[in-house]
Amino acid sequence: MSAGYAITTYKIQLNYKHLDWFKKTQSLFDAVLAFYYELLERQPEALSLTNQNLLRHLELQTIKQRDGTQPETPLPFERIPLYFRRAAINATISMYRSYVGKLKVWQEGTIKSGKPSPPKRLHMSMLYYKGMYKDFDEKSILLKLYTGKTWAWVKHRYTGRPFPKDAELMSPTIVIKKKKVMLHIPVKEIVKDSRTAKERVQQNEKFVAVALTGSDSLAVCTTIEADGRATAPYFIKGGKELAHRRKLLLGYTKRGSAGKDTPRLMTHTVGNAALSVPQEHRPNKKYYDKITRLTDHYAHEVSRKIVDYALKQGAKLIVLPELKESFNQAKKPYLGKTPYDFIGRRIVRYVQYKAWQKGLVAMTSKPYYASTRCYHCNAPIAKHNTEYQNPSANCYGGKNFVCKEGHQGSTALNSARNLGKGFYERFYAGAA
Ligand SMILES: [Zn+2]
């Protein structure tokens, strides 16, 4: 029996006498953070280090060594406790990594938003490692605070729901909001026996699994119940209509490009192949813009329906397939011919966004063998489109499937169920 653990953040409110001490400690923390941020900004190549080595690297430049070696850029504040400093450095590292990460995504052009700007305010709530707090019991906690002159241990009583027994309390973060001072404490509970894990799943954790296809059903949803059963299949159609409207528009692009004013070199990228040419360089830009808008419209429609379905089912989580790199897909011509190729990625993105707006979570999961195995018995499946067609493993876009045990049905629904099953086995059943 494997053990797992769950982490929940508990929030407790502190009773204090000196709000100004909290504020002074926080502004000192932000000042240390800002100092390290500016130092790190001057050496972005250091980001290739692991967090732990990067921390060490920054300390070596700023802190006097045991053997008396003076640092190049001394930290301009005196008597900063070791763990206070380390928390500030770690905050710096995560802030800078996050900014650089966003910048990189933007430079790669995978998202269309504006250029990410550096953090406007170098501030982060203080994480208090051991050494900054002690005597943490059911009623109170001692916190090391900066009074403006010196550091002092100050006892604080608190209110909030009691912590579970046998749970491990991790380092608290002090969150100051106007006159409220809260402690956010991640609480780690080991899930030892299967009963506990199953109970947790049964309480609230049904979820929706989605398959995206190139056929008329652009998306197929199923709800995975707490016991792992796949229920309530839901088909979202529109693929045929979209393919038809798209084909008409692609037809215009071919006709239009035959005009004598069009440079010859550009005329041979037409149809699907033309979609790999950056939009602004394509001939007949207006038709391609129309295709983009049309695709977008369907992607919004379908993603809204997926989120509505999840809400109706009372699920809090939507699991979508993790799509392969678009580059690899482009190399497979049969994939390029289906709506899946050009709309799937967009649907995934919109679902994540719309789910977030409705307070749900959407995530992607690798669809291992989801479309090649039978959900019921795990045997390889053969696909076909009509009853007159011989089923084969390679029938691409085959709407129906059959396995050697005689199970049959919708290929897309089978994929959705498999995606859900894989996710369930990894994250739910695995905890038991
Ligand atoms: Zn089967």
Residues whose N, C-alpha, C, O or C-beta is under 5 A from the ligand:
A	BS01	ZN	C374 H376 C377 N378 A379 C403 E405 H407
